[in-house]
Every structure is written in structure tokens, then in C-alpha cells.
């Protein structure tokens, strides 16, 4: 099974630890797929600065191929955050740098590369929306992370994404179960093949247009102290799609209920394991010079 992360890469700067870590939604899913034994690669734009070189080296060292990526003049994306009682809290970011400002447009050669994978994953942080119709025309499955922000839940945005996605992921820990079920049903009505919601300690829900299945989170009580929750949603998705792919999931095919239940369990296991990993996938280094304060846009939400 082969999985491709397409889109964002970013440096996660933990100001309380004084450490820069590699990350990015598309990167993380590829790294976690590799960790689960799948063949994984990443496709995106790196900045030509020192942080860009750091990111590419770390991703490659994690077992994810990057040979089709592009390096462009400009700064890398950096998000700043801290950990409060195990939960990561985002403080701001520099807009994503050249990776988001000048994202890849998929030409014929790159589409041939993408077509060699069983699944390609992207996200709202990737600037990949214009490329989704091209991806949907391939036999490759498409998954897409819709995150948690209201701006990515509008009818206009969902209509832009859902018709081209075989699976959409929504972070819904801030919603009750009824609102979550309604959101999943809406995403499928608008064209998504499957819709998956992660709800933190409240588990996850999956909807296929006919039925909604729930899966519990693995309890952390009694476990060793967690490191942080960075990447847990991405890890859940990787575990979920790995289970579906190994069960024969393919374009135009809806997994049956036993397969979806097993995928929910595997996703929960992967998210649990991620709680004991530093940042997205470790491989951090000490922060160099502090960022220029004028670069940062404060935020009051989590990815």
C-alpha cells in the first residue's frame, strides 16, 4: 500500500521547550503511514532557507520519500505553540511561508507520480484546492483534512472540496455528538465518499451516507504521562486509512461496517500511541535566533 502526503510542511516551534520540530498535516499523515508499515512519500514545496533544509532532512530520515518535491526561494512556514498539561496550544504562525504562498500545481508528470499511490492526502493548510479536481480524476483515493475552523465548514468551502474527496476528516472535539453527526452527513451529501470526525477523548464517528458508526478513544488513565497531543488527529487518520487500504478499499467502493469498525479501532490505537511522541514525530532541534515579532499573526484556535 502506498500513501502520498500532498501540500503543507511547517516547523512547529515549541516556545516552552525551546525546540523546533518538523510537521505539517500532509507530512504527518505520510510519516505515520510509514510508521504503520506503508510505503509513503511527500510532495510539496520547501523554502530555500535553513528551516526548509531541516524539514526535508527530518522528513526523509523518518522514512518518507521527498524526491519529487520543489524548493523555492522564500521562507519556511513556522507555527509557534506551547504545551499546557499535555495539550498543545497554538499561539500564531507566519502564514505558512512559501509552501502556502506558492503551492505546487500538478502537471502531467506530477500527476503520473501521484497516480502510482493508493491514496493521496491533503488539507486546508496546503493551498491545494485548485488541484483537487485533477486528483479526483485519477484512480487514486483522495483524503482531505477539513480541520476545525468555521471558515472551512461553510457550504461554499465544503462544495469546493467534498465532491473531489473519497474521505474527509473533521476535528470536532468542540462539538456535541448531534452537531458532529449533522456535519458528517452534510459533508457526504455534498459529495464526500466517507466522512470521519475525531472528538478527542470522546472517540470518533464515521459516516458513509447510510449509517454512522462510533468508536471509542483508548483511555489514558493509568498510562505513563503523555508527552503532548500534537498530531493525534493525523495519527488517527493514518491508522484509519491504513486499515481500510489493507482491507481492499478502492475508488468507488464503500467499506462495509465491520471494516469501518476495525478502522476506527486502528485509528484510536494510532492516536493513543502518538500521545507518547514529542511533537508530530520528534526529530527536533534547539531554536536558533528568536522569531521577529512582526512576522506572527496571533490565533485563538487549534488546528
Long-range contacts (C-beta under 8 A, 24 or more apart in sequence): 1-38, 1-39, 1-118, 1-119, 1-242, 1-245, 1-246, 2-38, 2-39, 2-40, 2-41, 2-116, 2-117, 2-118, 2-119, 3-29, 3-30, 3-33, 3-38, 3-39, 3-40, 3-41, 3-117, 3-118, 3-119, 3-120, 3-121, 3-238, 3-241, 3-242, 3-245, 4-30, 4-40, 4-41, 4-42, 4-43, 4-114, 4-117, 4-119, 4-120, 4-121, 4-140, 5-29, 5-30, 5-31, 5-40, 5-41, 5-42, 5-43, 5-44, 5-64, 5-120, 5-121, 5-122, 6-42, 6-43, 6-44, 6-104, 6-114, 6-120, 6-121, 6-122, 6-126, 6-128, 6-131, 6-135, 7-43, 7-44, 7-99, 7-103, 7-122, 7-123, 7-125, 7-126, 7-127, 7-128, 8-44, 8-77, 8-96, 8-99, 8-100, 8-123, 8-125, 8-126, 8-127, 9-42, 9-44, 9-45, 9-46, 9-55, 9-59, 9-76, 9-77, 9-99, 10-55, 10-76, 10-77, 10-78, 10-79, 10-93, 10-96, 10-97, 10-99, 10-125, 11-51, 11-54, 11-55, 11-76, 11-77, 11-78, 11-79, 12-79, 12-81, 12-230, 12-279, 12-280, 13-78, 13-79, 13-80, 13-81, 13-287, 13-291, 14-81, 14-82, 14-83, 14-279, 14-284, 15-80, 15-81, 15-82, 15-91, 15-287, 16-82, 16-83, 17-83, 17-284, 18-286, 18-287, 19-279, 19-284, 19-285, 19-286, 19-287, 20-51, 20-54, 20-78, 20-284, 20-285, 20-286, 20-287, 20-288, 21-230, 21-278, 21-279, 21-280, 21-281, 21-282, 21-283, 21-284, 22-54, 22-55, 22-58, 22-59, 22-62, 22-280, 22-281, 22-283, 22-284, 23-79, 23-230, 23-231, 23-279, 23-280, 23-281, 24-77, 24-99, 24-125, 24-280, 25-123, 25-125, 25-126, 25-145, 25-147, 25-234, 25-303, 26-121, 26-122, 26-123, 26-125, 26-126, 27-55, 27-59, 27-64, 27-280, 28-231, 28-234, 28-235, 28-238, 28-280, 28-281, 29-121, 29-143, 29-145, 29-234, 29-237, 29-238, 30-59, 30-64, 30-121, 31-59, 31-62, 31-63, 31-64, 31-280, 31-281, 32-231, 32-234, 32-235, 32-237, 32-238, 32-239, 32-270, 32-274, 32-281, 33-238, 33-241, 33-242, 34-62, 34-63, 34-64, 35-62, 35-63, 35-238, 35-281, 36-238, 36-239, 36-242, 36-270, 37-242, 38-242, 38-245, 40-64, 40-65, 41-65, 41-66, 41-67, 41-68, 41-117, 42-66, 42-69, 43-68, 43-69, 43-104, 43-110, 43-113, 43-114, 44-69, 44-70, 44-99, 44-103, 44-104, 44-126, 45-69, 45-70, 45-71, 45-72, 45-98, 45-99, 45-102, 45-103, 45-104, 46-70, 46-71, 46-72, 46-76, 46-99, 47-71, 47-72, 47-73, 47-74, 47-75, 47-76, 47-77, 47-97, 47-98, 47-99, 48-72, 48-73, 48-74, 49-74, 49-75, 49-76, 50-288, 51-75, 51-76, 51-78, 52-76, 54-285, 58-283, 61-283, 62-281, 62-283, 68-110, 68-113, 70-104, 72-98, 72-102, 73-98, 74-98, 74-101, 74-102, 78-291, 78-295, 80-291, 80-296, 81-230, 83-228, 86-225, 86-226, 86-227, 86-228, 86-229, 86-275, 87-228, 87-229, 88-228, 88-229, 88-230, 88-302, 89-302, 90-299, 90-301, 90-302, 90-303, 91-296, 91-298, 91-299, 92-296, 92-297, 92-298, 92-299, 93-296, 93-297, 93-299, 94-291, 94-295, 94-296, 94-297, 95-297, 96-125, 96-127, 100-125, 100-126, 100-127, 101-127, 103-127, 103-128, 104-128, 104-131, 105-130, 105-131, 106-131, 106-134, 106-135, 111-138, 114-138, 114-140, 115-139, 115-140, 118-245, 118-250, 119-143, 119-241, 119-245, 121-145, 121-237, 121-241, 123-147, 124-149, 124-152, 125-303, 129-160, 129-161, 132-160, 132-161, 132-164, 132-165, 133-164, 135-164, 136-163, 136-164, 136-165, 139-250, 139-251, 140-251, 141-166, 141-167, 141-245, 141-249, 141-250, 141-251, 142-166, 142-167, 143-167, 143-168, 143-169, 143-237, 143-241, 144-168, 144-169, 145-169, 145-233, 145-234, 145-237, 146-170, 146-171, 146-187, 147-171, 147-303, 148-172, 148-173, 148-174, 148-301, 148-302, 148-303, 149-301, 153-183, 155-190, 158-186, 158-187, 158-190, 159-190, 159-191, 161-192, 162-187, 162-188, 162-190, 162-191, 162-192, 163-190, 163-191, 163-192, 164-191, 165-191, 165-192, 165-193, 166-192, 166-193, 166-194, 166-251, 167-192, 167-193, 167-194, 167-195, 167-196, 167-241, 168-192, 168-194, 168-195, 168-196, 169-196, 169-197, 169-198, 169-233, 169-237, 170-195, 170-196, 170-197, 170-198, 171-197, 171-198, 171-233, 171-302, 171-303, 172-197, 172-198, 172-199, 172-205, 173-198, 173-199, 173-200, 173-201, 173-202, 175-199, 177-202, 177-205, 180-205, 181-205, 181-207, 181-212, 184-212, 185-212, 193-254, 194-254, 194-255, 196-237, 196-240, 196-267, 198-232, 198-233, 198-236, 198-237, 198-267, 198-271, 200-232, 203-264, 203-268, 204-236, 204-264, 204-267, 204-268, 206-240, 206-260, 206-263, 206-264, 208-254, 208-255, 208-260, 209-254, 211-257, 213-257, 213-260, 213-261, 213-264, 214-264, 215-261, 215-264, 215-265, 215-267, 215-268, 216-268, 217-268, 217-271, 217-272, 218-268, 218-269, 218-271, 218-272, 220-272, 220-275, 223-275, 224-276, 226-275, 226-276, 227-275, 227-276, 227-277, 227-278, 228-275, 228-278, 228-279, 229-274, 229-275, 230-274, 230-277, 230-279, 230-280, 231-274, 231-277, 231-279, 231-280, 231-281, 232-271, 232-274, 232-275, 233-271, 234-274, 234-280, 235-267, 235-270, 235-271, 235-273, 235-274, 236-267, 236-268, 236-270, 236-271, 237-267, 238-267, 238-270, 239-263, 239-266, 239-267, 239-268, 239-269, 239-270, 239-271, 240-264, 240-266, 240-267, 240-270, 242-266, 242-270, 243-267
